[in-house]
Amino acid sequence: MIRQLVILLQVQDLTTRKKVNTIGLTSTVGKIKYMAHYLDGELTTGGVARDQSGLKLGAEYILSKRTSAYALYGQQEGQNSARTADNKDKGYAIGMRHSF
């Protein structure tokens, strides 16, 4: 699925504009569901533009009809238009899910 998301927010006198393009893929092979998600976009706050990109990868192992175990890894990077500040965030999750 490919989609484009544009959000306009007004908080007090500060205008924020976020334009993000995302693509996500999932595929199930046997009892394992593989997931990948990529985003690329721009966040503008107070007239300062910030480029952002990110990637998330994961897998879910189906244990039974209502129970699964999962592992996810993701990272996101951002850099302002003046190239004076950037940030890199990374994270992971491991867990088990049961539906009642």
C-alpha positions as CSV (number, residue, x, y, z in Angstrom):
1,M,0.0,0.0,0.0
2,I,1.3,3.4,-0.9
3,R,-0.2,6.5,0.6
4,Q,0.5,10.1,1.2
5,L,-0.5,11.8,4.4
6,V,-0.7,15.6,4.8
7,I,-1.6,17.0,8.3
8,L,-2.0,20.7,9.1
9,L,-2.0,21.7,12.8
10,Q,-2.4,25.1,14.4
11,V,-1.1,25.3,18.0
12,Q,-1.4,28.8,19.5
13,D,0.5,31.0,16.9
14,L,2.9,28.2,15.8
15,T,2.0,26.5,12.5
16,T,3.2,22.9,11.9
17,R,3.0,21.2,8.6
18,K,3.8,17.5,8.1
19,K,4.1,15.8,4.7
20,V,5.0,12.1,4.8
21,N,5.1,9.4,2.2
22,T,4.9,5.9,3.5
23,I,5.0,2.4,2.0
24,G,4.4,-0.8,4.0
25,L,4.6,-4.4,3.0
26,T,3.6,-7.6,4.8
27,S,4.0,-11.2,3.7
28,T,3.1,-14.5,5.5
29,V,5.3,-17.6,4.8
30,G,4.2,-20.6,6.8
31,K,3.7,-19.5,10.4
32,I,5.8,-16.3,10.1
33,K,4.4,-12.9,9.1
34,Y,7.2,-10.5,7.8
35,M,6.6,-6.7,8.0
36,A,8.5,-3.8,6.5
37,H,7.6,-0.1,6.6
38,Y,9.4,2.9,5.2
39,L,8.6,6.6,5.6
40,D,10.1,9.8,4.1
41,G,8.9,13.3,4.5
42,E,9.2,16.8,5.8
43,L,8.1,18.5,9.0
44,T,7.9,22.3,9.1
45,T,7.6,24.1,12.4
46,G,7.9,27.8,12.9
47,G,9.3,28.2,9.4
48,V,12.1,25.7,9.9
49,A,11.9,22.6,7.6
50,R,13.1,19.2,8.9
51,D,13.7,16.2,6.6
52,Q,12.7,12.9,8.2
53,S,13.0,9.3,7.1
54,G,12.5,6.0,8.9
55,L,12.4,2.2,8.6
56,K,10.7,-0.5,10.6
57,L,11.3,-4.2,10.2
58,G,9.6,-7.0,12.1
59,A,8.4,-10.6,12.2
60,E,5.5,-12.3,14.0
61,Y,5.5,-16.0,14.7
62,I,2.0,-17.6,14.9
63,L,1.9,-20.0,17.9
64,S,-1.8,-20.8,17.8
65,K,-5.1,-19.4,16.5
66,R,-5.0,-16.5,19.0
67,T,-1.4,-16.3,20.2
68,S,1.7,-15.0,18.5
69,A,5.2,-13.8,19.4
70,Y,6.8,-10.8,17.7
71,A,10.0,-8.9,17.3
72,L,10.3,-5.4,15.8
73,Y,13.2,-3.0,15.0
74,G,12.9,0.6,13.9
75,Q,14.9,3.7,13.3
76,Q,14.1,7.2,12.3
77,E,16.4,10.1,11.3
78,G,15.7,13.8,11.0
79,Q,17.8,16.8,9.9
80,N,16.8,20.5,9.7
81,S,17.1,22.4,6.5
82,A,20.2,24.4,7.7
83,R,22.0,21.1,8.4
84,T,22.9,22.3,11.9
85,A,21.1,19.7,13.9
86,D,20.1,16.1,13.3
87,N,18.7,13.3,15.4
88,K,18.7,9.5,15.1
89,D,16.3,7.3,17.1
90,K,16.4,3.5,17.2
91,G,14.2,1.1,19.1
92,Y,13.1,-2.5,19.3
93,A,10.3,-4.5,20.7
94,I,10.0,-8.2,21.6
95,G,6.8,-9.6,23.0
96,M,3.9,-12.0,22.9
97,R,0.3,-11.2,22.0
98,H,-2.9,-13.1,22.9
99,S,-6.4,-12.2,21.7
100,F,-9.3,-13.0,24.0
